Amino acid sequence: MMKLRYLILLLLPIIIFSACTKKDNLTGTNWYDQDVLEIQDKAAVVSAYSFMVDDEDLPSTGSGRKNILIANHDGVKAKALLRFTNLLSKEAIDELAEFKNPCLNLEIARSSDGEESPIDLKFYKVNQAYNADPDSILAENLEELTASAAVWDKHSVVLDTLSVVLSYDIIRNWASEEDSLGLNILVEIPEESQGFIELRPAGARVGASISYEYKNTAEDEEYQLYENFVVLNTFSYERAIDEDSSAWRVSNRSAKRMYIDLQPNFSMLKDAEGNALSDEVKKRTQINHAELVLYTKDNPNFGNTVQYVFSAMLLKKPFEEGEIIGKDDMVVASSIVPISNILYSTRDSLALNITPIIQAYLSEKTFPDGETILPHGILLMSNWELKDFGEVDFWDVNAPEEDKKPYIRIQYTPPFL
């Protein structure tokens, strides 16, 4: 009985404490019924410009690969190299009773629109040791597969397949003195044709493949299907030159980024009664969510990519119109968690999550070297530069329609004490 009494005395304060707190307040503290406040700062975006990244700061086409590119499109040139290994030997093929329908199958993720259709494709067998860089292949080591010339006459935005005829000789005599381990096929769009194609990259039984049907013996009733999937695929890339800095543009095809002069007006922050917050209180104010809203234009290359992924980077100093910002100028403070921002081509705007950046400005956080983070602007870049042909143009501060102009939206909770 005594133990039960002690247990009740122990639990009573916990029950009272739980009953006196508010359960639906998800911000601030349960000791105070604090609402989340919101401001829209329509003057925060002062200006912006876009610029092409210097060659030394370009990402590798092989890192974080998205698609395999083939192009002769608006200044962009790209050639793809496909490598197949573990193919049947010449002797094994000679033992087959029947053989038919040899094909190279390309899984096409996307292609340019109908204005450039149809797209001619040329295929070459590479007669030299494997090298991942298509531009390193000597012209005299390319054997054109004339029987495999093909035309792509669709505008694809979803997965599709192009099956290209291969000759029996290529299937039988794929090995060479220079490369006895694999068959390498180069794919390009010739100068006389315009357009681009994005191939699905190699994976577990996905990507380009070589196939044919065969019978082991004359007595076999049905043909069997042979499939061999690409094991390595690379591409070379010569990007388009786009020197127009006035357009608010982020481009994958030309590796173009945007500098945005962002100057939030923190004097707009007030408490629940409408009183201005002191500088000291602002530093302790919690930014629940902050976003930079940019409206997209209906430019031709926007729909070429289903989604775009962006990163926003801090800068240690402001920049003048047209200046190129290198990787040494971009900083991610230790106090900031990078956030991936996704824009779908079905949306009319990008809501860029800049919560950690606004919190860093407001709370006067520091860079690793101890320097205070000041609003010197941000860098907006795509995570898929040189990975596809997508490109986005945004409406600027001089947009003719008020509801197309950029702004920032901040949700915040002032400190209780």
C-alpha positions as a printed Julia matrix, in Angstrom:
417×3 Matrix{Float64}:
  0.0     0.0     0.0
  2.86    2.31    0.87
  4.53    1.57   -2.5
  1.3     2.42   -4.34
  1.09    5.76   -2.5
  4.66    6.63   -3.48
  3.93    5.7    -7.1
  0.87    7.99   -7.17
  2.88   10.86   -5.68
  5.54   10.32   -8.35
  3.11   10.26  -11.28
  0.9    13.15  -10.13
  3.28   16.0   -11.16
  3.77   14.39  -14.58
  0.01   14.17  -15.14
 -0.48   17.79  -14.05
  2.39   18.95  -16.28
  0.97   17.12  -19.31
 -2.5    18.53  -18.74
 -1.21   22.09  -18.62
  0.72   22.06  -21.88
 -0.64   22.71  -25.35
 -0.23   19.79  -27.78
 -1.01   21.46  -31.08
  1.69   24.11  -30.98
  4.42   22.76  -33.24
  6.74   25.75  -33.06
  8.36   27.7   -30.3
  7.6    26.21  -26.87
  4.59   24.7   -25.18
  4.9    27.22  -22.35
  3.52   29.9   -24.65
  0.85   29.85  -27.34
  3.06   31.37  -30.05
  1.75   31.55  -33.61
  3.91   31.35  -36.72
  4.03   34.77  -38.39
  4.64   35.44  -42.08
  5.94   38.27  -44.23
  6.32   38.64  -47.99
  9.24   40.83  -48.97
  8.63   41.89  -52.56
 11.69   44.16  -52.65
 14.19   41.6   -51.36
 15.37   40.59  -54.84
 17.32   43.63  -56.01
 18.84   42.29  -59.22
 20.34   39.21  -60.84
 22.38   38.09  -63.82
 23.43   34.79  -65.36
 26.87   33.67  -66.48
 28.62   30.7   -68.04
 30.84   28.71  -65.72
 34.56   28.75  -66.48
 35.88   25.54  -68.01
 37.93   24.69  -64.92
 34.79   24.8   -62.76
 32.69   22.6   -65.03
 31.37   19.37  -63.51
 32.52   16.05  -64.9
 30.05   14.51  -67.36
 30.66   11.19  -65.59
 29.93   12.3   -62.03
 26.36   12.03  -60.77
 25.39   10.83  -64.22
 21.79   11.32  -65.28
 21.6    10.44  -69.0
 23.93    9.71  -71.9
 23.82   12.57  -74.39
 24.01   12.64  -78.18
 23.63   16.03  -79.84
 24.15   18.46  -82.65
 21.8    20.99  -81.15
 21.9    24.77  -80.91
 25.67   24.89  -80.46
 25.95   21.74  -78.35
 27.86   18.75  -79.73
 27.89   15.41  -77.91
 28.92   11.89  -78.93
 28.17    8.7   -77.0
 30.37    5.64  -76.59
 28.78    2.28  -75.71
 30.82   -0.73  -74.55
 29.58   -4.32  -74.57
 31.51   -7.25  -73.07
 30.96  -10.99  -72.57
 29.61  -11.36  -76.1
 29.44  -14.79  -77.71
 32.63  -15.73  -79.5
 32.83  -16.18  -83.27
 33.11  -19.94  -82.78
 30.0   -20.07  -80.57
 27.97  -18.09  -83.09
 29.13  -20.37  -85.92
 27.69  -23.32  -84.01
 24.18  -21.82  -83.95
 21.71  -23.51  -86.27
 19.82  -20.29  -87.02
 20.39  -16.6   -86.34
 18.2   -13.58  -87.14
 17.24   -9.98  -86.24
 20.51   -8.65  -84.77
 19.81   -5.21  -83.26
 21.3    -2.44  -81.18
 18.51   -1.22  -78.9
 18.73    2.31  -77.53
 16.51    3.29  -74.6
 15.68    6.94  -75.24
 14.76    9.04  -72.22
 14.17   12.31  -74.06
 14.73   13.99  -77.4
 14.37   17.42  -78.98
 11.02   18.69  -80.24
  9.47   18.15  -83.62
 11.0    21.25  -85.22
 14.29   19.35  -85.5
 12.73   16.0   -86.34
 13.74   13.68  -87.86
 17.18   13.21  -86.31
 19.77   11.24  -88.28
 22.06    8.93  -86.32
 25.37    7.41  -87.39
 27.06    4.42  -85.76
 30.71    3.38  -85.8
 32.64    0.36  -84.58
 35.74    1.52  -82.71
 38.84   -0.41  -83.75
 41.22    0.59  -80.98
 41.75   -0.08  -77.29
 38.91    1.17  -75.12
 39.13    4.79  -73.97
 36.26    6.41  -72.08
 36.69    9.72  -73.93
 34.98    9.6   -77.34
 37.01   12.62  -78.49
 40.23   10.63  -78.06
 39.25    8.14  -80.76
 41.26    8.54  -83.97
 39.21    8.96  -87.14
 41.1     6.13  -88.89
 39.97    3.77  -86.12
 36.28    4.36  -86.78
 34.47    1.89  -89.02
 31.09    3.26  -90.08
 28.25    0.79  -89.73
 26.38    1.88  -92.85
 23.71   -0.78  -92.4
 22.91    0.7   -88.98
 22.2     4.28  -90.03
 18.93    5.28  -88.38
 16.42    8.09  -88.07
 14.58    9.16  -84.9
 11.39   11.02  -85.78
  9.71   11.47  -82.39
  9.71   14.1   -79.65
 10.19   11.96  -76.54
  9.69   13.04  -72.95
  9.1     9.52  -71.61
 11.08    6.32  -72.1
 11.02    4.94  -75.64
 13.14    2.51  -77.67
 14.94    2.75  -81.0
 16.07   -0.59  -82.45
 18.88   -0.27  -84.98
 19.81   -3.04  -87.41
 23.25   -4.58  -86.9
 24.99   -6.7   -89.5
 25.74  -10.37  -88.89
 29.42   -9.58  -89.45
 29.53   -7.14  -86.5
 27.96   -9.69  -84.17
 30.3   -12.46  -85.35
 33.52  -10.46  -85.64
 33.21   -8.04  -82.74
 36.65   -8.87  -81.32
 39.77   -7.22  -82.73
 43.5    -7.28  -82.13
 43.21   -3.9   -80.43
 40.37   -4.94  -78.11
 39.6    -8.61  -77.64
 37.42   -8.08  -74.57
 34.59   -5.92  -75.84
 32.72   -4.22  -78.65
 32.73   -0.41  -78.62
 30.15    1.53  -80.65
 30.27    5.29  -81.16
 26.97    7.12  -81.81
 26.69   10.65  -83.19
 24.37   13.04  -84.99
 26.05   14.19  -88.23
 26.57   17.84  -89.14
 23.74   17.84  -91.67
 21.2    16.9   -88.99
 20.02   18.85  -85.94
 18.64   17.7   -82.6
 19.5    15.86  -79.43
 18.78   12.5   -77.84
 19.24   11.46  -74.21
 19.9     7.76  -73.64
 19.09    5.88  -70.48
 22.41    5.0   -68.81
 23.72    1.51  -68.06
 22.23   -0.32  -65.11
 21.0    -3.73  -64.05
 19.5    -4.95  -67.33
 18.66   -1.41  -68.4
 20.22    0.92  -70.95
 21.4     0.1   -74.46
 21.54   -3.56  -75.46
 22.49   -5.89  -78.29
 19.92   -8.56  -79.13
 19.2   -11.27  -81.67
 17.14  -14.43  -82.02
 18.68  -17.87  -82.49
 18.19  -21.64  -82.52
 20.81  -24.0   -81.16
 19.67  -26.88  -83.39
 17.51  -27.25  -86.45
 15.1   -29.29  -84.36
 14.32  -26.4   -81.99
 10.71  -25.31  -82.47
 11.11  -21.73  -81.23
 13.76  -19.07  -81.38
 15.47  -17.98  -78.19
 16.27  -14.33  -77.43
 19.84  -13.27  -76.73
 20.35   -9.95  -74.91
 23.57   -8.3   -73.8
 23.34   -4.96  -71.98
 25.86   -2.15  -72.16
 28.39   -2.24  -69.3
 30.04    1.15  -69.85
 28.69    4.29  -71.48
 30.26    7.71  -71.71
 29.88   10.81  -73.81
 31.89   13.83  -74.91
 30.33   17.26  -74.59
 31.03   20.56  -76.32
 28.71   23.08  -74.7
 26.84   25.94  -76.31
 28.13   29.49  -75.93
 25.53   31.72  -74.28
 26.92   35.15  -73.39
 23.56   36.83  -72.66
 23.92   37.81  -69.0
 20.7    39.85  -68.89
 18.41   36.81  -69.06
 17.66   35.23  -65.68
 18.65   31.78  -66.87
 19.88   28.52  -65.37
 21.05   26.13  -68.04
 22.22   22.54  -68.05
 23.18   22.52  -71.72
 25.57   25.49  -71.43
 26.34   25.24  -67.67
 24.9    28.64  -66.84
 24.31   29.87  -63.29
 22.63   32.89  -61.68
 23.85   35.45  -59.19
 20.95   36.91  -57.2
 21.43   40.04  -55.12
 19.2    39.19  -52.18
 18.64   41.89  -49.53
 15.94   40.83  -47.04
 14.29   43.66  -45.11
 14.35   42.3   -41.56
 12.69   45.45  -40.22
  9.46   43.88  -41.5
  9.68   41.26  -38.74
  7.25   42.06  -35.92
  5.76   40.28  -32.94
  2.17   39.03  -32.72
  0.99   42.49  -31.57
  2.64   44.22  -34.54
  5.57   45.67  -32.6
  8.94   45.9   -34.34
 11.57   43.46  -33.1
 14.78   44.79  -31.64
 18.1    43.73  -33.18
 18.78   41.47  -30.21
 15.37   39.79  -30.48
 15.8    39.31  -34.23
 18.98   37.32  -33.63
 16.98   34.89  -31.46
 14.03   34.68  -33.84
 13.42   31.25  -35.34
 12.98   31.05  -39.11
 10.49   28.22  -39.58
 10.59   28.41  -43.36
 11.88   30.85  -45.97
 11.68   30.6   -49.72
 12.66   32.6   -52.76
  9.88   32.45  -55.34
 10.95   32.72  -59.0
  8.4    32.45  -61.83
  9.34   30.5   -64.95
  8.97   31.64  -68.53
  7.63   29.35  -71.21
 10.96   28.92  -72.97
 11.49   26.04  -75.46
 13.99   24.0   -73.45
 12.08   24.11  -70.15
  9.92   21.11  -70.99
 12.9    19.05  -72.13
 13.52   17.94  -68.55
 10.79   16.54  -66.32
 12.33   18.06  -63.21
 15.21   20.34  -62.29
 17.23   20.14  -59.08
 18.85   23.34  -57.78
 21.3    24.35  -55.07
 21.65   27.8   -53.51
 25.14   28.77  -52.37
 26.3    31.54  -50.04
 28.81   34.15  -51.18
 31.41   36.01  -49.14
 31.27   39.19  -51.2
 28.91   40.98  -53.6
 29.47   40.8   -57.35
 29.07   43.24  -60.21
 26.93   42.59  -63.29
 28.54   40.0   -65.55
 31.27   38.82  -63.15
 32.0    35.11  -63.29
 31.73   33.44  -59.9
 34.14   30.55  -59.39
 33.91   27.62  -57.01
 36.35   29.35  -54.63
 33.82   32.17  -54.17
 30.97   29.82  -53.19
 30.68   28.77  -49.57
 28.51   26.42  -47.57
 28.83   27.44  -43.93
 29.11   24.68  -41.34
 25.89   26.0   -39.8
 23.93   25.53  -43.03
 22.45   22.26  -44.22
 22.31   22.11  -48.06
 18.78   21.59  -49.36
 17.82   20.16  -52.75
 15.19   22.29  -54.46
 13.1    20.64  -57.17
 11.19   22.37  -59.95
  8.79   20.29  -62.04
  8.13   21.38  -65.61
  4.39   21.32  -64.85
  4.81   24.2   -62.36
  4.91   27.91  -63.11
  7.37   28.78  -60.34
 10.32   27.62  -58.3
  9.96   27.97  -54.53
 13.62   27.83  -53.54
 14.08   26.76  -49.93
 16.48   29.32  -48.41
 15.54   28.75  -44.76
 19.11   28.11  -43.52
 20.42   31.1   -45.48
 17.87   33.55  -44.05
 18.45   32.13  -40.56
 22.21   32.63  -41.02
 21.7    36.27  -42.09
 19.31   37.02  -39.25
 21.27   35.3   -36.49
 24.62   36.59  -37.8
 26.12   33.14  -38.04
 29.7    32.78  -39.21
 31.72   31.02  -41.89
 34.32   28.42  -40.81
 36.98   31.17  -40.68
 34.89   33.18  -38.22
 33.72   35.82  -40.72
 30.1    36.91  -40.2
 27.64   35.81  -42.89
 26.25   38.93  -44.54
 23.61   39.25  -47.3
 26.01   39.52  -50.25
 23.67   37.58  -52.5
 23.37   33.91  -53.42
 24.37   31.71  -56.31
 21.68   29.58  -57.95
 22.92   26.57  -59.9
 21.52   23.35  -61.31
 22.71   20.03  -59.92
 22.52   18.54  -63.44
 24.82   20.78  -65.45
 25.94   19.03  -68.66
 23.69   16.09  -67.73
 20.76   16.97  -70.02
 19.57   19.77  -72.31
 17.21   21.46  -69.88
 17.17   25.22  -69.48
 14.98   27.54  -67.4
 14.33   31.26  -67.85
 12.83   33.19  -64.94
 10.88   36.44  -64.9
 12.97   39.29  -63.5
 12.13   42.28  -61.28
 10.85   44.18  -64.33
  8.26   41.57  -65.26
  5.24   43.26  -66.9
  2.83   41.42  -64.61
  3.06   42.05  -60.88
  2.29   38.43  -60.03
  5.34   37.27  -62.02
  7.9    39.28  -60.06
 10.26   37.44  -57.68
  9.93   37.78  -53.92
 10.81   36.04  -50.68
  8.35   34.6   -48.18
  9.42   34.13  -44.56
  7.58   32.27  -41.8
  9.04   32.92  -38.37
  8.49   32.67  -34.63
  9.8    35.45  -32.34
 11.32   34.28  -29.05
  8.99   34.21  -26.05
 11.52   35.63  -23.62
